[in-house]
Amino acid sequence: MVHRSFRNIGRFALAACAVSIGAVSLNAQTAAPMGPNPSRVDVFAGYSYFGTHSPLNPSGVQYSSDNYGAIGSVAYYFNKYVGGEVVFVAHPDGNNDSLYTISAGPIFRAPLQNFTVFAHGLAGGADLLGPNDDSAAGFSHNPYQWGVGLTAGGGMDYDIPYFNNRFSLRLFEADYRYVHADFGPYNAAPTPGVGGGRANINAVDLNTGIVAHFGHVIPPPPVTYACAVSPATVFPGDPVTVTGTATNIAPKKTAEYSWSGDSGVTVSGTSSTGNIDTKSLAPGTYNVKGHVSEGKKPGEFADCTASFTVKAFEPPTISCSASPTTLAPGDSSTITASGMSPQNRPLTYSYSSTAGSISGSSSTATLSTSGAAPGTITVTCNVVDDKGQTASATTSVSVSAPAPPPAPTTSALCSISFERDKARPVRVDNEAKACLDTIALSLQRSTDAKVAIVGNEDAKEMKSKKLDKSAAERAINAKAYLVTEKGIDGSRVTLYTGTTDSKTATTTLIPAGATYDSAGATPVDESLFKKVEKKVKHIVHKK
């Protein structure tokens, strides 16, 4: 029976093979970026580890792992992804056995930017020795016997960025290997002859080493050349640069450049960049020709053509802007004019506006909106060159109407407590009068303001029939003091009952034009409390 750990290793190797084949397939479909031109032939040589504990049946003697082995292979690729491979592996130094295999089969690869992932499946012959037992009790020997060998797995190569990418380092190659050999009839140990039996070995090969690359799957692409001028349209005397871009130049070769032009066009330079003299050129379109060469063979040189236009002198142009564009009456805005002469002629600026006043004769001016009515002011920016050629542009500035004054808002005044007089819980005492005196002073200062008084009662009063309506009585008593003692017009005092659990009355000043938010408060019907009001008048007058 195969040792359980190596059965797991075998399964792992098969899984690694499946993942590698999937990676190759996926890469072929997605066309991942490739590095150097993939090689036509790969030759690999390196170290190999052979791991197994499979037994010889029916004796049960175990084959051993071999820490020292060598591997060599040659792969020929039909295209970037698929090829054929021949592999030779030698494991001559097992504890009680030796193994040599030669096999062949398809190989698949995925050339990435700096790595190559590959997977292969191989079949061939295996020359197996042993297992041998030299002990007196179990003496048994099996000579070399050819059998069947099957291999599946994959690995990854790192492209060494030297020697023109001629070599790669095989980071790892993990293969599952199955070997079957028949040594003939089984002879029980000890035996002076052949032990016989059948070997069914499940093993894993772990390999690393150096890969040498030869040839290329894709022939080198031909040299191409493209050129462009900058700027493409100029005036007489303006500088023009022509730039050539060559592709597919061999890294080890030196490219040579040359330039020429139409009649009258002078191009200087022997690199990928040339300079064109336009001083003596009349308006029109001209061609420039470039040539690049890395050799005399077809595909090693290329030409390009680019054109440029010389045009007659043009009038200036101008753009106009304002900052800020929205102003309050009387504010100022900075006007900026950006004039340009294609021939770099000297320019002179001037300005005008439909309202307000504007001053300035350079590329900036100041617009004053003093005296201007709300609305849109149009500013015109003018420019003229020394040839008398002119240009104009406009911009707009909005003068906004003055903002309305903010709406008045209510403000909370002092709060009156009725906690101190337990016998008369709605009576306005001296401390309450101090608060009401302050309120009266505020109403006297603002003769158009009003006050809202909200009376509250606590939970016990809400349950007691005797103290029912205490909240309203507190508000009424506070108003009575303001009216009778401070001479405040009763129409300026509005009464409410609130829901706050306390023996208080809160007050709010309501300026003219403000709206009191009475949410959660209930207006007091003072007609229901005439007797209380009369009583209160007596109380508040009592010294």
C-alpha positions in Angstrom: 0.0 0.0 0.0 1.2 3.5 -0.9 2.3 5.5 2.2 -0.5 8.0 3.1 1.7 11.1 3.2 3.0 10.4 -0.3 -0.4 9.7 -1.6 -1.3 13.2 -0.4 1.9 14.5 -2.1 0.8 12.9 -5.3 -2.6 14.4 -5.1 -1.0 17.8 -4.4 1.2 17.5 -7.5 -1.8 16.6 -9.6 -3.6 19.7 -8.3 -0.6 21.8 -9.0 -0.6 20.4 -12.5 -4.3 21.2 -13.0 -3.8 24.8 -11.7 -0.8 25.3 -14.0 -2.7 24.0 -17.0 -5.6 26.4 -16.1 -3.3 29.3 -15.8 -1.8 28.5 -19.2 -5.3 28.4 -20.7 -6.5 31.5 -19.0 -3.4 33.4 -20.1 -3.8 32.3 -23.7 -7.4 33.6 -23.7 -6.7 36.9 -22.0 -3.5 37.6 -24.0 -1.5 38.8 -20.9 1.4 41.2 -21.6 4.5 39.4 -22.8 8.1 40.2 -22.2 10.9 39.2 -24.6 10.0 37.2 -27.8 9.3 33.6 -26.6 12.0 31.1 -27.5 11.6 28.3 -30.0 13.8 25.8 -28.1 14.3 25.5 -24.3 17.1 23.3 -22.8 16.8 22.7 -19.1 19.3 21.1 -16.7 19.2 21.0 -13.0 18.8 19.2 -9.7 16.0 16.7 -9.0 14.5 15.3 -5.8 12.5 12.0 -5.9 10.1 11.4 -3.0 8.3 8.1 -2.5 7.5 5.4 0.0 5.7 3.0 -2.3 6.2 -0.7 -1.7 7.1 -3.6 -3.9 4.2 -6.1 -4.0 3.7 -8.6 -2.5 6.9 -8.4 -0.4 5.9 -4.9 1.0 9.6 -3.7 0.9 9.5 0.1 0.5 11.2 2.0 -2.3 13.0 5.0 -0.8 13.3 8.7 -1.6 16.4 10.0 -3.4 17.8 13.4 -2.3 20.3 13.5 -5.1 19.2 13.4 -8.8 19.7 15.2 -12.1 17.2 16.2 -14.7 17.6 17.4 -18.3 15.0 18.3 -20.9 14.6 19.8 -24.4 11.3 21.5 -25.4 10.5 22.6 -28.9 7.6 25.1 -29.2 5.3 25.2 -32.2 3.9 28.6 -31.2 4.0 30.9 -28.1 2.0 28.5 -26.0 2.2 24.8 -27.1 5.2 22.6 -27.8 6.7 19.1 -27.3 9.2 18.0 -24.7 11.6 15.2 -24.0 12.8 14.7 -20.4 15.5 12.5 -18.9 15.7 12.1 -15.1 18.3 10.1 -13.2 18.0 9.0 -9.5 20.9 6.6 -9.1 21.5 6.9 -5.4 18.4 5.6 -3.5 19.0 3.8 -0.2 17.9 0.5 -1.8 17.0 1.3 -5.4 17.8 3.4 -8.4 15.6 4.9 -11.2 16.2 6.3 -14.7 13.4 7.6 -16.8 13.0 9.0 -20.3 9.7 10.4 -21.4 8.1 12.8 -23.9 4.8 14.6 -24.3 3.1 18.0 -24.8 4.1 21.1 -22.8 2.1 24.3 -22.4 3.5 27.7 -21.4 2.2 31.2 -20.5 5.0 33.8 -21.2 4.4 36.7 -18.8 6.3 39.9 -18.4 9.1 38.5 -16.3 8.0 34.9 -15.6 6.9 31.9 -17.6 4.4 29.4 -16.2 4.3 26.0 -17.8 2.6 22.6 -17.4 3.3 19.3 -19.1 2.1 15.7 -19.3 4.7 13.0 -20.2 4.8 9.3 -20.9 7.8 7.0 -21.5 10.0 4.3 -20.1 11.4 3.8 -16.6 14.5 1.7 -15.8 14.0 0.6 -12.1 16.4 -1.2 -9.8 15.3 -2.8 -6.5 14.2 -2.5 -3.8 17.2 -4.5 -2.6 17.4 -6.0 0.9 20.9 -7.2 2.0 20.0 -8.3 5.5 20.5 -12.0 6.2 16.9 -12.6 7.1 15.4 -10.7 4.1 18.1 -11.0 1.4 16.4 -10.2 -1.9 17.6 -8.4 -5.1 15.8 -7.1 -8.2 18.0 -6.1 -11.2 17.3 -3.2 -13.5 13.9 -3.7 -15.2 12.2 -1.4 -17.8 8.7 -0.4 -17.1 6.2 2.4 -17.8 6.6 5.9 -16.5 3.9 8.7 -16.5 4.5 12.3 -15.4 2.2 15.3 -15.0 3.0 18.6 -13.4 4.2 22.1 -14.0 6.3 25.0 -12.7 7.5 28.5 -13.1 10.6 30.1 -14.7 12.1 33.6 -13.9 13.6 35.4 -16.9 17.1 36.5 -16.0 17.4 40.1 -17.2 21.0 39.7 -18.5 22.6 38.1 -21.6 19.8 39.4 -23.8 17.3 37.2 -21.9 19.0 34.0 -23.1 18.6 32.2 -19.7 15.9 31.7 -17.1 16.0 30.4 -13.5 13.6 27.5 -13.0 12.2 28.6 -9.6 10.4 25.2 -9.2 9.0 22.3 -11.2 6.7 20.0 -9.3 5.7 16.7 -11.0 3.6 13.7 -10.0 5.2 10.5 -11.3 3.8 7.0 -11.6 6.1 4.1 -12.4 5.1 0.5 -13.0 7.7 -2.3 -13.4 7.2 -6.2 -13.4 10.2 -8.1 -12.0 8.7 -11.5 -12.7 7.4 -14.2 -10.3 7.8 -13.4 -6.6 10.3 -15.3 -4.6 10.0 -15.1 -0.9 13.1 -13.8 1.0 15.8 -14.8 1.6 16.5 -15.9 -2.0 19.9 -16.0 -3.9 18.1 -15.1 -7.1 15.7 -12.4 -8.3 13.1 -11.3 -5.7 10.5 -10.6 -8.3 7.2 -8.8 -7.7 5.5 -5.8 -9.1 6.3 -2.2 -8.5 3.5 0.5 -8.6 5.3 3.7 -7.5 3.5 6.9 -6.8 6.0 9.7 -6.3 6.7 13.4 -6.5 9.6 15.1 -8.3 10.8 18.5 -7.2 13.2 20.1 -9.7 15.1 23.4 -10.1 17.9 24.6 -12.4 18.8 26.8 -15.4 16.9 27.0 -18.7 18.7 28.1 -21.9 16.7 29.7 -24.7 17.4 29.3 -28.4 15.7 31.0 -31.4 12.4 32.9 -31.4 8.8 31.9 -32.2 8.0 35.2 -33.7 10.5 36.8 -36.2 11.7 40.3 -35.2 9.2 42.9 -36.4 10.4 45.4 -39.1 11.6 48.9 -38.1 8.9 51.5 -38.3 9.2 55.3 -38.2 6.7 58.0 -37.5 7.4 61.7 -37.3 5.5 64.8 -36.3 6.2 68.6 -36.3 5.4 71.0 -33.5 3.8 73.3 -33.9 2.0 72.3 -37.1 1.0 75.9 -38.0 3.4 78.8 -37.6 4.1 82.3 -38.8 7.3 83.3 -40.7 10.2 83.2 -38.4 8.6 80.9 -35.8 10.7 77.8 -34.8 9.4 74.4 -35.8 10.7 71.1 -34.4 10.3 67.8 -36.1 10.5 64.6 -34.0 10.8 61.1 -35.2 9.8 58.0 -33.3 11.4 54.7 -34.4 10.1 51.4 -33.1 11.5 47.8 -33.2 15.1 49.0 -33.2 17.4 46.2 -31.9 18.7 47.0 -28.5 22.3 46.3 -29.5 22.3 48.3 -32.7 22.8 52.1 -33.2 20.2 53.8 -35.4 21.2 56.6 -37.8 18.9 59.5 -38.6 18.7 62.0 -41.4 16.3 64.8 -42.4 15.3 66.6 -45.7 12.5 68.8 -46.9 10.8 70.4 -49.8 12.5 73.0 -51.9 13.5 76.0 -49.7 13.0 74.1 -46.4 16.2 73.8 -44.4 16.2 71.1 -41.6 19.2 70.7 -39.3 20.0 67.7 -37.0 21.3 64.2 -37.2 19.3 62.7 -34.3 15.7 61.8 -33.9 14.9 65.5 -33.6 15.4 68.2 -36.3 14.9 72.0 -36.4 13.3 73.8 -39.3 14.1 77.4 -40.3 11.0 79.3 -41.4 12.3 82.8 -41.7 12.4 82.8 -45.5 9.3 80.7 -46.2 6.3 82.2 -47.8 2.8 81.2 -46.6 1.9 77.6 -47.6 2.3 74.0 -46.7 5.7 72.2 -46.6 6.8 68.6 -46.2 9.6 67.2 -44.1 11.1 63.7 -44.7 12.9 61.6 -42.1 15.0 58.4 -42.5 16.1 55.9 -39.8 18.4 52.9 -40.4 20.0 50.2 -38.3 21.2 48.2 -41.3 20.8 47.7 -45.0 18.6 44.6 -45.0 14.8 45.0 -45.6 13.0 45.7 -42.4 16.1 47.4 -40.9 15.3 50.9 -42.2 12.2 53.1 -42.6 11.0 56.6 -43.7 8.4 59.1 -42.5 6.8 62.3 -43.7 5.2 65.2 -41.8 3.9 68.5 -42.9 3.6 72.0 -41.5 1.9 75.2 -42.6 3.3 78.7 -42.7 0.4 81.3 -42.6 0.2 85.0 -43.1 0.3 87.4 -40.1 -3.1 87.6 -38.3 -4.7 90.3 -36.1 -4.6 90.0 -32.3 -7.1 88.1 -30.2 -8.4 88.9 -26.7 -10.4 87.4 -23.9 -12.0 89.3 -21.1 -13.0 88.3 -17.6 -14.3 89.9 -14.4 -13.6 89.0 -10.7 -15.9 89.0 -8.9 -18.8 88.7 -11.3 -21.5 89.5 -8.7 -21.3 92.7 -6.7 -23.2 94.7 -4.1 -24.0 98.3 -5.1 -20.9 100.4 -4.8 -18.4 97.5 -4.9 -15.6 97.2 -7.5 -14.6 94.3 -9.8 -11.2 93.7 -11.4 -11.4 93.3 -15.2 -8.6 91.2 -16.8 -7.9 91.2 -20.5 -5.7 88.6 -22.1 -4.5 89.8 -25.5 -2.3 87.8 -27.8 -0.6 88.7 -31.1 0.3 85.6 -33.2 3.3 87.6 -34.4 4.1 88.9 -30.9 3.4 92.5 -31.8 3.2 95.1 -29.0 -0.4 95.6 -27.8 -2.4 98.5 -26.3 -5.5 98.0 -24.2 -8.7 100.1 -23.6 -12.0 99.5 -21.8 -15.7 100.7 -21.7 -18.8 99.8 -19.7 -22.5 100.2 -20.0 -22.9 101.5 -16.4 -20.6 102.6 -13.5 -17.1 103.7 -14.3 -14.0 101.9 -15.5 -10.3 102.9 -15.3 -7.1 101.3 -16.6 -5.0 101.0 -19.7 -2.9 97.9 -19.1 -4.1 94.2 -19.2 -6.2 94.9 -16.0 -8.7 97.6 -15.2 -11.1 98.4 -12.3 -14.9 98.7 -12.7 -16.6 100.8 -10.0 -20.4 100.3 -9.6 -21.0 103.5 -7.6 -24.3 105.0 -8.7 -25.1 102.0 -10.9 -28.6 100.5 -10.5 -29.0 96.8 -9.8 -28.7 94.7 -13.0 -26.1 93.6 -15.5 -23.2 95.8 -16.6 -21.4 94.8 -19.8 -17.7 95.6 -20.0 -15.9 95.7 -23.4 -12.2 95.0 -23.5 -10.3 96.3 -26.6 -6.8 95.6 -27.9 -4.9 97.1 -30.9 -1.4 96.1 -32.2 1.2 98.3 -33.8 -0.2 97.5 -37.2 -3.6 98.9 -36.3 -5.3 95.5 -36.2 -7.9 95.3 -33.4 -9.9 92.8 -31.4 -12.6 93.1 -28.7 -14.3 90.8 -26.1 -16.9 91.4 -23.5 -17.7 90.2 -20.0 -20.6 90.8 -17.7 -20.9 91.9 -14.0 -24.1 91.6 -12.0 -25.0 94.2 -9.5 -27.4 92.7 -6.9 -30.1 94.5 -5.1 -29.5 95.2 -1.3 -30.4 92.3 0.9 -33.5 92.8 3.0 -33.0 93.2 6.8 -33.2 90.0 8.8 -36.6 89.1 10.1 -37.0 89.8 13.9 -37.0 86.7 16.2 -38.4 86.0 19.6 -36.2 85.7 22.7 -36.7 83.9 26.0 -37.0 86.1 29.1 -36.8 85.1 32.7 -38.7 82.2 34.3 -41.0 82.6 37.3 -41.0 80.0 40.1 -44.1 79.3 42.3 -42.3 76.7 44.5 -41.7 78.9 47.6 -45.2 79.6 48.8 -46.7 76.2 49.6 -50.0 77.6 51.0 -50.5 79.9 48.0 -48.9 78.0 45.0 -50.2 80.5 42.4 -49.3 83.7 44.2 -46.8 86.2 42.6 -44.2 86.7 45.3 -41.4 89.2 45.5 -38.9 87.2 43.5 -41.5 86.7 40.8 -42.2 90.4 40.8 -38.5 91.1 40.2 -38.7 88.9 37.1 -41.9 90.7 36.0 -40.3 94.1 36.6 -37.6 93.2 34.1 -40.2 92.1 31.6 -42.1 95.3 32.0 -38.9 97.3 31.4 -38.3 95.4 28.1 -41.9 96.1 27.0 -41.5 99.8 27.9 -38.4 100.0 25.8 -40.0 98.3 22.8 -43.4 99.8 22.7 -44.5 97.6 19.7 -43.3 94.3 21.3 -45.5 91.8 23.1 -44.9 89.1 25.7 -46.1 85.5 25.9 -46.5 83.9 29.4 -46.8 80.1 29.6 -48.0 78.7 33.0 -47.1 75.2 34.0 -48.1 72.8 36.8 -46.5 69.7 38.2 -47.8 66.1 38.2 -49.4 66.3 41.7 -51.4 69.4 40.7 -52.6 67.7 37.6 -54.1 64.9 39.8 -55.6 67.2 42.4 -59.0 68.6 41.9 -58.4 71.4 44.3 -55.3 72.6 42.4 -56.8 72.1 39.0 -56.1 74.9 36.6 -53.0 76.0 38.5 -51.0 76.5 35.3 -53.6 79.0 33.9 -53.9 80.9 37.2 -50.1 81.4 37.4 -50.1 82.9 33.9 -53.1 85.1 34.8 -51.5 86.3 38.1 -48.3 87.2 36.2 -50.3 89.2 33.7 -52.3 90.9 36.4 -49.1 92.2 38.0 -47.8 93.6 34.7 -51.2 95.3 34.0 -52.1 96.6 37.5 -48.6 97.4 38.9 -46.6 98.2 35.8 -49.3 99.8 33.6 -48.7 97.4 30.7 -51.5 97.2 28.2 -53.2 93.9 28.6 -53.5 93.4 24.9 -49.7 93.1 24.7 -49.7 90.0 27.0 -50.8 86.6 25.7 -51.4 83.7 28.1 -50.8 80.0 27.5 -50.6 76.8 29.5 -47.7 74.4 28.9 -46.9 70.8 29.5 -43.7 71.2 31.6 -43.8 69.3 34.8 -43.0 72.2 37.2 -44.6 75.1 39.2 -43.3 77.8 36.8 -44.3 80.3 34.3 -42.0 81.0 31.3 -41.9 84.3 29.4 -41.0 85.1 25.8 -40.5 88.6 24.2 -42.2 88.9 20.8 -40.8 91.9 18.8 -42.9 93.5 16.1 -42.9 91.4 13.0 -41.8 88.2 14.8 -44.0 85.1 15.1 -44.3 83.2 18.4 -44.1 79.4 18.1 -46.9 78.2 20.3 -46.5 74.5 19.5 -47.3 72.4 22.6 -48.9 75.4 24.4 -52.7 76.0 24.9 -54.2 79.5 24.9 -55.8 80.5 28.2 -59.5 81.5 28.1 -59.3 84.4 30.7 -63.2 84.7 30.8 -63.2 81.5 32.8 -61.1 82.9 35.5 -62.7 86.3 36.4 -63.0 85.4 40.1 -59.4 84.4 40.2 -58.4 87.6 38.5 -60.2 89.8 41.1 -58.6 87.8 43.9 -55.2 88.2 42.3 -55.6 92.0 42.0 -56.1 92.0 45.8 -53.1 89.8 46.3 -50.7 91.7 44.2 -51.7 95.0 45.8 -51.4 93.7 49.3 -48.3 94.9 51.0 
